[in-house]
């Protein structure tokens, strides 16, 4: 049982088949955010990638700027900016500008960069990416606080650098660090007091270390005089739901296979293995790595994550585009109609009222009939004492 209300959002890497129009795909990513906001989702995160052809958003900041103009309440995050690829001052300036443009709806997610092909093209040492992320983030946090920074590294040189706009959000927008399998994300979050984006929460290895990485974050936070907030802990999971399990499987029949071919080539070691080992739907369902089924299946997965993790703040549905557009929108609608209210207990009193009606139905019916009989009896009594007046006929 969660002690804090669970919110819901989407995590848009995105994944788009290389056979389809990239223009339409990007427009649909924006349309998806509008769609889920109307359904009550609270957050949407956009990724950053520069290679492989599938994950087509290279600037989450551009997507946030566009999405903000067609939405009003949903919070919009960078999921994530790969810090080793950017000058820290430029990142700080863009986040602050978005903070003003969205009037406080932006969230700042950071990571070292997932795709090795991105790092290779930029000449970034893959082994150094985590250290570079930490180095950049510490500077960015100083800049977001309005401090002046002089700092030099092998890849940037800041000379009395400062932002000329202070954040709209005080002291600055929420910051979250990506966490997958290693404890590095939890260590950084605890030391600096950041939120966490657990991007592999239902992957076997990621699920196994959920509690451990959160424990690491909490221990480091205590060492640095901080307290971790579970409301800033987000878990990402892929789900596609329909009215029946059979329909859900039919919806993803083509798209899932194509996605598996891609994912097996970019997934970290131990997270692939979806091609050539039987039906990928069965592999994902039986291992608990994804939900392909009904709203009840989605509820079961969330409750499993809660039992493993304890309190966490947001369930983020990975936008995977396994199905065609209409079934995809329907999946989010079913999630909002049935999963979200179940997790929130929104219908508890309604269900109790209906149960009371069913329990007392016969008694209620008897009393209702007695009331009707009494009304008829009173009318008959009245009519007996007041016979209708006689009318004379025409001469």
Secondary structure by P-SEA (a helix, b strand, c coil): ccccbbbbbbbbcbbbbccccaaaaaaaaaaaaaaaaaacccbbbbbbbccccccccccaaaaaaaaaaacccbbbbccccccccccaaaaaaaaaaaaaaacccbbbbbcccccaaaaaaacccccaaaaaaaaaaaaaaaaaabbbbbbccccccccccccccccccccccbbbbbbcccaaaaaaaaaabbbbbccccccaaaaaaaaaaaaaaaaaaaaacbbbbcccbbbbbbbbbcccaaaaaaaaccaaaaaaaaaaaccccccccccccccaaaaaaaacccccccaaaaaaaaaaaaaacccccbbbbbbcccccaaaaaaaaaaaaacaaaaaaccaaaaaaaaaaaaaaaaaaaaaaaaaaaaaaaaaaaaaaacccbbbbccc
